[in-house]
Amino acid sequence: MKLDLIEPNAHYDMAHGKPAVLEYDNDGSWLYRLNIEPEMGIPEGQQEETQIGWKCYEVRGYNKATKENVKKVVIRSVIDETAEFDLVNSYNKHVLGIAVNESAVEEYKEYLQFTEDLDAVLIEDLSN
C-alpha cells in the first residue's frame, strides 16, 4: 500500500500542461493530485519515446481542503472503512493471541507506513 505504487487514474495532455496538486472546481469541490509524473509514449508518426503528457492519482473532495480532509479522501479511495476495520481487527486479534496471523502484523505496519508517508506528502503539498 505504498504511495508510489498507487496506479494513476488521471491523464493530462501537453496542451493542458502539468496539473496543479490542488485545484478548486466551480461546484465547491476540489481535486487533489498525487504522484504527478511525466507520461511517456511514442506519438503517432514518430519513432522515439517522448513526453506526451502527465499522469497522476486524482481524488475529489467536497468539504474544506484541510490536510485531515484530503488525507481521509485519499485513504478512503485506496481502502474502504470495512477493509480498514478488518485490518485493525486482524492485527489486534494477533497481538492479543486470539487468532494467530503473522501477516496481519505486516499488513497493518504497511498501512501505518502508508498513512505516515501520506502525511509527509500532504504537509509538503498543502503548504505550497
Helices and strands as residue ranges (DSSP letters): G 3-5, E 10-13, E 22-24, E 30-41, E 50-61, H 67-78, H 81-95, H 102-127
